[in-house]
Amino acid sequence: MPLNYNHKNIELAKNLRKNMTPQEKHLWYDYLAEYKPNFQRQKAIDNFIADFYCQKAKLIIEIDGAEHFTEDGKRRDDLRTEILEKYDLTVIRFSNFDIDKNFNTVCECIDKTVKARIEKNS
């Protein structure tokens, strides 16, 4: 299924790219920017903007701040994941704490997930 997106989110995605969180910047500049296959930052998909998206692996990476750990935040994230999975995408999530304190483990997890998704989709 081709990825649909809300055209109204394009300008917001551009602004989010310019104003990434410290954790998003760390993951992007210290790992994903040079990672192969390529990732995109702040990718508009459906009515959402994914933090990072790898088309080849059909993988979305989300970096979650405190608002994602409330009851309402978890509910929104679950609904979002359910919708994105209808595009045959996999969503993996890491907390800001994970990026700050377990960066190498996060990178290893991303690499393993990318390789498994590419193998699955081949």
C-alpha atoms as an extended CHARMM CRD file, in Angstrom:
* protein
*
       122  EXT
         1         1  MET       CA              0.0000000000        0.0000000000        0.0000000000  PROA      1               0.0000000000
         2         2  PRO       CA              1.4950000000        3.3860000000       -0.9410000000  PROA      2               0.0000000000
         3         3  LEU       CA              2.0600000000        5.8320000000        1.8900000000  PROA      3               0.0000000000
         4         4  ASN       CA             -0.5440000000        8.5570000000        2.0420000000  PROA      4               0.0000000000
         5         5  TYR       CA              0.1260000000       11.8120000000        3.8070000000  PROA      5               0.0000000000
         6         6  ASN       CA             -1.7030000000       14.9290000000        4.8230000000  PROA      6               0.0000000000
         7         7  HSD       CA             -0.3060000000       17.8080000000        2.7420000000  PROA      7               0.0000000000
         8         8  LYS       CA             -0.9750000000       20.1620000000        5.6460000000  PROA      8               0.0000000000
         9         9  ASN       CA              1.7360000000       18.3430000000        7.6320000000  PROA      9               0.0000000000
        10        10  ILE       CA              4.5640000000       19.1620000000        5.2080000000  PROA      10              0.0000000000
        11        11  GLU       CA              5.2240000000       22.6350000000        6.6210000000  PROA      11              0.0000000000
        12        12  LEU       CA              5.0250000000       21.3050000000       10.1780000000  PROA      12              0.0000000000
        13        13  ALA       CA              7.4890000000       18.5280000000        9.3010000000  PROA      13              0.0000000000
        14        14  LYS       CA              9.9310000000       21.1080000000        7.9230000000  PROA      14              0.0000000000
        15        15  ASN       CA              9.6680000000       23.1100000000       11.1480000000  PROA      15              0.0000000000
        16        16  LEU       CA             10.1850000000       19.9920000000       13.2520000000  PROA      16              0.0000000000
        17        17  ARG       CA             13.3530000000       19.1920000000       11.2660000000  PROA      17              0.0000000000
        18        18  LYS       CA             14.6910000000       22.6360000000       12.1110000000  PROA      18              0.0000000000
        19        19  ASN       CA             13.7510000000       22.2920000000       15.7870000000  PROA      19              0.0000000000
        20        20  MET       CA             14.6160000000       18.7230000000       16.7250000000  PROA      20              0.0000000000
        21        21  THR       CA             14.8630000000       17.7670000000       20.3800000000  PROA      21              0.0000000000
        22        22  PRO       CA             18.3700000000       17.1950000000       21.7710000000  PROA      22              0.0000000000
        23        23  GLN       CA             17.7380000000       13.4350000000       21.7010000000  PROA      23              0.0000000000
        24        24  GLU       CA             16.5340000000       13.5200000000       18.0830000000  PROA      24              0.0000000000
        25        25  LYS       CA             19.6180000000       15.5440000000       17.1240000000  PROA      25              0.0000000000
        26        26  HSD       CA             21.8940000000       13.0740000000       18.9070000000  PROA      26              0.0000000000
        27        27  LEU       CA             20.3670000000       10.0690000000       17.1700000000  PROA      27              0.0000000000
        28        28  TRP       CA             20.3560000000       11.8110000000       13.7840000000  PROA      28              0.0000000000
        29        29  TYR       CA             23.7960000000       13.4020000000       13.7450000000  PROA      29              0.0000000000
        30        30  ASP       CA             25.6160000000       10.6730000000       15.6410000000  PROA      30              0.0000000000
        31        31  TYR       CA             24.0530000000        7.6500000000       13.9410000000  PROA      31              0.0000000000
        32        32  LEU       CA             21.1860000000        7.8230000000       11.4450000000  PROA      32              0.0000000000
        33        33  ALA       CA             22.4410000000       10.5840000000        9.1280000000  PROA      33              0.0000000000
        34        34  GLU       CA             25.1500000000        8.2660000000        7.7420000000  PROA      34              0.0000000000
        35        35  TYR       CA             23.2850000000        4.9870000000        8.2210000000  PROA      35              0.0000000000
        36        36  LYS       CA             22.6280000000        2.8470000000        5.1510000000  PROA      36              0.0000000000
        37        37  PRO       CA             19.9150000000        2.3120000000        4.0750000000  PROA      37              0.0000000000
        38        38  ASN       CA             18.8880000000        5.9420000000        4.3880000000  PROA      38              0.0000000000
        39        39  PHE       CA             16.5410000000        7.3540000000        6.9620000000  PROA      39              0.0000000000
        40        40  GLN       CA             14.4350000000       10.4950000000        6.6170000000  PROA      40              0.0000000000
        41        41  ARG       CA             13.7350000000       12.9130000000        9.4660000000  PROA      41              0.0000000000
        42        42  GLN       CA             10.2350000000       14.0810000000       10.3170000000  PROA      42              0.0000000000
        43        43  LYS       CA              8.4850000000       12.1480000000        7.5450000000  PROA      43              0.0000000000
        44        44  ALA       CA              4.7980000000       12.8780000000        6.9250000000  PROA      44              0.0000000000
        45        45  ILE       CA              2.8520000000        9.6030000000        6.8110000000  PROA      45              0.0000000000
        46        46  ASP       CA             -0.9370000000        9.4890000000        6.9020000000  PROA      46              0.0000000000
        47        47  ASN       CA             -1.9920000000       12.1780000000        9.4080000000  PROA      47              0.0000000000
        48        48  PHE       CA              1.2180000000       11.8250000000       11.4320000000  PROA      48              0.0000000000
        49        49  ILE       CA              4.8330000000       12.9040000000       11.3230000000  PROA      49              0.0000000000
        50        50  ALA       CA              7.2680000000       10.1000000000       12.0910000000  PROA      50              0.0000000000
        51        51  ASP       CA             10.4710000000       11.1350000000       13.8530000000  PROA      51              0.0000000000
        52        52  PHE       CA             12.5810000000        8.9150000000       11.5710000000  PROA      52              0.0000000000
        53        53  TYR       CA             11.5730000000        6.7260000000        8.6320000000  PROA      53              0.0000000000
        54        54  CYS       CA             13.4730000000        4.1370000000        6.5890000000  PROA      54              0.0000000000
        55        55  GLN       CA             11.6080000000        3.2710000000        3.3980000000  PROA      55              0.0000000000
        56        56  LYS       CA             13.6920000000        0.2070000000        2.5550000000  PROA      56              0.0000000000
        57        57  ALA       CA             13.0840000000       -1.3790000000        5.9740000000  PROA      57              0.0000000000
        58        58  LYS       CA              9.5430000000       -0.0110000000        6.2930000000  PROA      58              0.0000000000
        59        59  LEU       CA             10.5610000000        1.1560000000        9.7310000000  PROA      59              0.0000000000
        60        60  ILE       CA              9.5800000000        4.1370000000       11.8530000000  PROA      60              0.0000000000
        61        61  ILE       CA             11.6080000000        5.1990000000       14.8750000000  PROA      61              0.0000000000
        62        62  GLU       CA              9.9190000000        7.3550000000       17.4860000000  PROA      62              0.0000000000
        63        63  ILE       CA             11.7220000000        9.1700000000       20.2980000000  PROA      63              0.0000000000
        64        64  ASP       CA              9.3620000000        9.6710000000       23.2090000000  PROA      64              0.0000000000
        65        65  GLY       CA              9.4270000000       12.4290000000       25.7830000000  PROA      65              0.0000000000
        66        66  ALA       CA              7.4930000000       12.5120000000       29.0450000000  PROA      66              0.0000000000
        67        67  GLU       CA              4.1260000000       13.2810000000       27.3920000000  PROA      67              0.0000000000
        68        68  HSD       CA              4.1450000000        9.8050000000       25.8160000000  PROA      68              0.0000000000
        69        69  PHE       CA              4.1190000000        8.0900000000       29.2080000000  PROA      69              0.0000000000
        70        70  THR       CA              0.7900000000        9.4490000000       30.4010000000  PROA      70              0.0000000000
        71        71  GLU       CA             -2.3480000000        7.3450000000       30.0280000000  PROA      71              0.0000000000
        72        72  ASP       CA             -3.6010000000        9.6390000000       27.2610000000  PROA      72              0.0000000000
        73        73  GLY       CA             -0.1920000000        9.6900000000       25.5520000000  PROA      73              0.0000000000
        74        74  LYS       CA              0.0270000000        5.9000000000       25.5270000000  PROA      74              0.0000000000
        75        75  ARG       CA             -3.4790000000        5.6610000000       24.1020000000  PROA      75              0.0000000000
        76        76  ARG       CA             -2.6240000000        8.1020000000       21.2840000000  PROA      76              0.0000000000
        77        77  ASP       CA              0.6200000000        6.2520000000       20.5410000000  PROA      77              0.0000000000
        78        78  ASP       CA             -1.2000000000        2.9000000000       20.3930000000  PROA      78              0.0000000000
        79        79  LEU       CA             -3.7690000000        4.2740000000       17.9390000000  PROA      79              0.0000000000
        80        80  ARG       CA             -1.0390000000        5.8730000000       15.8330000000  PROA      80              0.0000000000
        81        81  THR       CA              0.9320000000        2.6120000000       15.7160000000  PROA      81              0.0000000000
        82        82  GLU       CA             -2.1890000000        0.6660000000       14.7530000000  PROA      82              0.0000000000
        83        83  ILE       CA             -2.8310000000        3.0140000000       11.8200000000  PROA      83              0.0000000000
        84        84  LEU       CA              0.8020000000        3.0080000000       10.6620000000  PROA      84              0.0000000000
        85        85  GLU       CA              0.9950000000       -0.7910000000       10.8060000000  PROA      85              0.0000000000
        86        86  LYS       CA             -1.7670000000       -0.9050000000        8.1730000000  PROA      86              0.0000000000
        87        87  TYR       CA              0.9080000000        0.3580000000        5.7530000000  PROA      87              0.0000000000
        88        88  ASP       CA              3.0400000000       -2.6980000000        6.6730000000  PROA      88              0.0000000000
        89        89  LEU       CA              5.3030000000       -0.4430000000        8.7310000000  PROA      89              0.0000000000
        90        90  THR       CA              6.9500000000       -1.3560000000       11.9980000000  PROA      90              0.0000000000
        91        91  VAL       CA              7.1840000000        1.2840000000       14.7180000000  PROA      91              0.0000000000
        92        92  ILE       CA              9.8920000000        1.0950000000       17.3710000000  PROA      92              0.0000000000
        93        93  ARG       CA             10.0240000000        3.5360000000       20.2450000000  PROA      93              0.0000000000
        94        94  PHE       CA             12.8030000000        4.7620000000       22.4850000000  PROA      94              0.0000000000
        95        95  SER       CA             12.5440000000        7.1800000000       25.3680000000  PROA      95              0.0000000000
        96        96  ASN       CA             14.6470000000       10.2930000000       25.7520000000  PROA      96              0.0000000000
        97        97  PHE       CA             16.2700000000        8.4640000000       28.6670000000  PROA      97              0.0000000000
        98        98  ASP       CA             17.2440000000        5.5810000000       26.3350000000  PROA      98              0.0000000000
        99        99  ILE       CA             18.9580000000        8.0110000000       23.9710000000  PROA      99              0.0000000000
       100       100  ASP       CA             20.7040000000        9.8370000000       26.8200000000  PROA      100             0.0000000000
       101       101  LYS       CA             21.8320000000        6.8160000000       28.8510000000  PROA      101             0.0000000000
       102       102  ASN       CA             21.8470000000        3.7780000000       26.5090000000  PROA      102             0.0000000000
       103       103  PHE       CA             22.7750000000        5.2490000000       23.1340000000  PROA      103             0.0000000000
       104       104  ASN       CA             24.8940000000        2.3330000000       21.9180000000  PROA      104             0.0000000000
       105       105  THR       CA             22.1780000000       -0.1540000000       22.8290000000  PROA      105             0.0000000000
       106       106  VAL       CA             19.6050000000        1.9520000000       20.9610000000  PROA      106             0.0000000000
       107       107  CYS       CA             21.8340000000        1.9780000000       17.8660000000  PROA      107             0.0000000000
       108       108  GLU       CA             22.3490000000       -1.7960000000       18.0570000000  PROA      108             0.0000000000
       109       109  CYS       CA             18.5940000000       -2.3250000000       18.3460000000  PROA      109             0.0000000000
       110       110  ILE       CA             17.9370000000       -0.1030000000       15.3350000000  PROA      110             0.0000000000
       111       111  ASP       CA             20.5560000000       -1.9120000000       13.2640000000  PROA      111             0.0000000000
       112       112  LYS       CA             19.1710000000       -5.3580000000       14.1430000000  PROA      112             0.0000000000
       113       113  THR       CA             15.6120000000       -4.2310000000       13.4190000000  PROA      113             0.0000000000
       114       114  VAL       CA             16.5470000000       -2.7010000000       10.0580000000  PROA      114             0.0000000000
       115       115  LYS       CA             18.3680000000       -5.8640000000        8.9670000000  PROA      115             0.0000000000
       116       116  ALA       CA             15.4960000000       -8.1120000000       10.0900000000  PROA      116             0.0000000000
       117       117  ARG       CA             12.8990000000       -5.9530000000        8.3310000000  PROA      117             0.0000000000
       118       118  ILE       CA             14.8800000000       -5.8800000000        5.0780000000  PROA      118             0.0000000000
       119       119  GLU       CA             15.3090000000       -9.6380000000        5.1810000000  PROA      119             0.0000000000
       120       120  LYS       CA             11.5900000000      -10.0940000000        5.8580000000  PROA      120             0.0000000000
       121       121  ASN       CA             10.6310000000       -7.7680000000        2.9930000000  PROA      121             0.0000000000
       122       122  SER       CA             13.0260000000       -9.2850000000        0.4430000000  PROA      122             0.0000000000
